[in-house]
Amino acid sequence: MSRSTSQPNRDRIDSAVRHTRREALLILAALAVCLIWSVSWCYLTGYGEPGGAPISTVLGMPSWVFGGVLVPWLAADVFTVWFCFFFMADDPLGEPDDALDPDDDQPDRREAGGGGSA
């Protein structure tokens, strides 16, 4: 069994599938960046050396919470707004099915089948 090295189906991939794949990979990359930032920041700065030193605060919360939780959360919010309004593509999905067409002259099931009360 020999496998062909040419990929004729690759040229026929719909643009909606390509855009969806690109958008999903970008979302996963952004998730990975925020996750790595949050976990590493909280690990490195959240476990201080034992002692009586006071915990530094930013806006009334520990600095490791500010940098490890609030900053990636706000960055994810900014990314989401940018992604939704400026990056995500709106692709045409083709013609709607005739079965779902509201202008169809077919009678409703309830009217034709008598499956309801009068």
Residue pairs with C-beta under 8 A, 6 or more apart in sequence:
15 89
15 91
16 91
16 92
16 93
19 89
19 91
23 83
23 87
23 88
23 89
26 83
26 87
27 83
30 76
30 79
30 83
34 72
34 75
34 76
37 68
37 71
37 72
38 68
38 69
38 72
39 68
41 64
41 67
41 68
41 71
41 72
42 64
42 65
42 68
42 69
45 63
45 64
45 67
45 68
46 62
46 64
46 65
46 68
48 55
55 62
55 63
56 62
56 63
57 63
58 66
58 67
59 66
61 70
98 104
109 115
110 116
